[in-house]
Amino acid sequence: DVLLKLLIGVAPTVIIGLLFGDFIDEHLHGTNSVVIMLILLGVPMIFVKSKSLTGDKLNTNVVQQVTYKQATLIGLAQPLALISGTSRSGVTILTGLITGLSVEVAAAFSFLIGLPVTLGATLKLMLSNDGQAFIQDNLSAFIFGNIASFAIGLVAVYILMDVVKKKGLRPFGIYRILLGIAVALFVLL
């Protein structure tokens, strides 16, 4: 039950990444993609209603609180993160909230299905010729960078949860739209 829901949440990204990774790298990593995705995801973030568990405690097995339908919808949204300008956690939490999950469950499920995707992408990079060369030439920077990234990621998740519980995704939506406009103006001027 738990593993199947996690697999449902991860599989679409893995499949799309493997089948269309080269196309995505070639066509969906430019400035236009960044601007479009910043604004496109910012708008629903402003309007989505978020509910918190308030008096209830978060069940230690978060995945059991996610239905198969919710896991499927979140899993189908996650591949959008392969496009530049998309926040993986933003799109999965947003989808979780739209499907009726509480902020806490949506964020926890997003974190759980993000781990295999992130580890897989890191492993793919490490096994590539460029990745191996980088690691050999910059081993200490590679180790320090990963440790720092993990620590900062934990702090960011804590801050994100605090803000989302109090104000929903609205501040992030406004930020994304303003950043998208700023990037577009910077490129045009």
C-alpha positions in Angstrom: 0.0 0.0 0.0 2.6 2.5 1.1 5.3 1.5 -1.4 2.7 1.4 -4.2 1.6 5.0 -3.5 5.2 6.2 -3.4 5.8 4.3 -6.7 2.8 6.0 -8.2 4.1 9.4 -7.1 7.6 8.8 -8.5 7.0 6.7 -11.7 5.7 9.4 -14.1 8.8 11.6 -13.5 11.2 8.7 -14.0 9.4 7.5 -17.1 9.2 11.0 -18.7 12.7 11.9 -17.6 14.1 8.7 -19.3 11.9 9.0 -22.5 12.1 12.7 -23.0 15.1 13.9 -21.0 17.1 15.0 -24.0 14.2 16.8 -25.6 13.5 18.6 -22.3 17.1 19.5 -21.9 17.3 20.9 -25.4 13.9 22.8 -25.5 12.6 23.5 -22.0 15.5 25.0 -20.2 15.6 28.5 -21.6 14.6 31.8 -20.3 11.2 31.6 -21.9 10.5 28.3 -20.1 11.5 29.9 -16.8 9.3 32.9 -17.2 6.3 30.9 -18.3 6.6 28.3 -15.5 7.2 31.0 -12.8 4.0 32.7 -13.8 2.0 29.6 -14.7 2.5 28.0 -11.3 2.3 31.3 -9.4 -1.3 32.1 -10.4 -2.9 28.9 -8.9 -0.7 29.3 -5.8 -2.4 32.6 -5.1 -5.9 31.1 -5.2 -5.6 27.6 -3.8 -7.1 27.2 -0.4 -4.9 25.4 2.1 -6.1 23.6 5.2 -3.9 22.7 8.2 -4.3 19.8 10.6 -4.7 22.3 13.4 -5.7 20.2 16.4 -5.0 16.9 14.7 -1.5 15.4 14.8 0.3 14.3 11.6 0.1 10.6 11.4 3.6 9.1 11.4 2.6 7.2 8.2 1.8 10.1 6.0 1.4 8.0 2.9 -1.6 6.2 4.4 -3.4 9.6 4.5 -2.9 10.0 0.7 -5.4 8.2 -1.5 -4.4 6.4 -4.7 -6.1 9.1 -6.7 -4.2 11.9 -4.9 -0.9 10.0 -5.3 -1.6 9.6 -9.0 -2.5 13.3 -9.6 0.6 14.5 -7.6 2.7 12.0 -9.5 1.4 13.2 -12.8 2.2 16.9 -11.8 5.8 16.1 -10.6 7.3 15.8 -14.1 6.6 19.5 -14.7 9.6 20.0 -12.4 11.8 18.8 -15.3 11.0 22.1 -17.0 13.2 25.1 -15.9 11.3 27.6 -13.7 9.2 24.9 -12.0 9.6 24.2 -8.3 9.3 20.5 -7.7 8.0 20.9 -4.2 5.8 23.8 -5.2 4.0 21.9 -7.9 3.6 18.8 -5.8 2.4 20.6 -2.7 0.1 22.7 -4.9 -1.4 19.6 -6.5 -1.8 18.0 -3.0 -3.7 21.0 -1.8 -5.9 21.1 -4.9 -6.8 17.4 -4.3 -7.8 18.1 -0.7 -4.7 17.2 1.4 -3.7 19.2 4.4 -0.6 21.3 4.1 1.3 19.0 6.4 0.4 15.8 4.5 1.0 17.4 1.0 4.4 18.7 2.1 5.4 15.4 3.7 4.3 13.4 0.6 6.1 15.8 -1.7 9.3 15.3 0.3 9.0 11.5 0.2 8.4 11.3 -3.5 11.1 13.9 -4.1 13.9 11.8 -2.5 14.1 9.1 -5.2 13.8 11.6 -8.0 16.6 13.8 -6.5 18.8 10.9 -5.7 18.2 9.4 -9.2 19.1 12.7 -10.9 22.3 13.0 -8.7 23.3 9.4 -9.5 22.7 10.0 -13.2 25.0 13.1 -13.1 27.6 11.2 -11.0 27.7 8.4 -13.6 28.1 10.7 -16.6 31.6 11.5 -17.9 31.2 15.1 -17.0 30.0 14.3 -13.5 32.8 11.9 -12.8 35.4 14.4 -14.1 33.8 17.1 -11.9 33.9 14.9 -8.8 37.5 13.9 -9.4 38.6 17.5 -9.8 36.4 18.9 -7.0 35.8 16.1 -4.5 35.9 18.4 -1.4 33.5 20.9 -3.0 31.2 18.1 -4.1 31.0 16.6 -0.6 30.7 20.0 1.1 28.1 21.2 -1.4 25.9 18.1 -0.8 26.1 18.5 2.9 25.4 22.2 2.8 22.5 21.6 0.3 21.0 19.0 2.6 21.2 21.2 5.7 19.8 24.3 3.9 17.1 22.1 2.4 16.0 21.0 5.9 15.9 24.7 7.1 14.0 25.7 3.9 11.4 22.9 4.5 10.9 24.1 8.1 10.4 27.7 6.9 8.2 26.7 4.0 6.0 24.7 6.3 5.7 27.6 8.8 4.8 30.1 6.1 2.4 27.7 4.3 0.6 26.8 7.5 0.1 30.5 8.3 -0.5 32.1 4.9 -0.9 29.3 2.4 1.0 29.3 -0.9 -0.1 32.9 -1.7 3.2 34.6 -0.8 5.1 32.1 -3.0 2.6 32.6 -5.9 3.1 36.4 -5.7 6.8 36.0 -5.5 6.8 33.7 -8.6 4.7 36.0 -10.7 6.8 39.1 -9.7 10.0 37.1 -10.4 8.7 35.9 -13.8 7.8 39.5 -14.8 11.2 40.7 -13.6 13.1 38.0 -15.6 11.0 38.8 -18.7 11.7 42.6 -18.4 15.4 41.9 -17.8 15.6 39.8 -21.0 13.6 42.4 -23.0 15.6 45.4 -21.8 
